[in-house]
Amino acid sequence: MMDNYEFLLRKRQEFANEPIIPPPFVRGDDLIALGVKPGPKFGEILEAVETRQLEGTLRDRRAALDWVKQEYSLGQRN
């Protein structure tokens, strides 16, 4: 019984040091660099990236930026 208690105490300490929400892969300055003007679309893109990041669909910054460029046709020359 004590082993379980000690295990749970250790896990509680481990989890206490981890952020609940990780830092975002994409920020507003990234979108500005891609040519997006601040406005409603700005928030929509950031929210979409955050959702995919938390779901695990986007695993790193590069993947997130690539997804934004493709999904919103940004940073591409026509």
Residue, then its C-alpha position, 0 to 999 in steps of 0.5 A: m500500500m505504501d509503494n502505491y502512495e509513494f509512486l503517486l507522490r512521485k508522479r504528482q511532483e513530476f506532473a507539477n513541473e510540466p506545463i499544462i499547455p505547451p508553448p505554441f508552435v506558431r505565434g503572431d509574429d510568424l503569421i506577420a512574417l508570412g504576410v498575414k495582417p492582424g484581424p479575424k483570420f489571424g486568430e482563426i489560424l492561431e486557434a487552428v494551429e493550437t488545436r492541432q498541436l494539442e491533438g498531436t496532429l502537428r508535432d513541431r514548429r516546422a510542421a506547424l508552419d508548413w501546415v499553415k502555409q499549405e492550408y492558407s496558401l501563405g508564403q508561396r509565390n504564384 
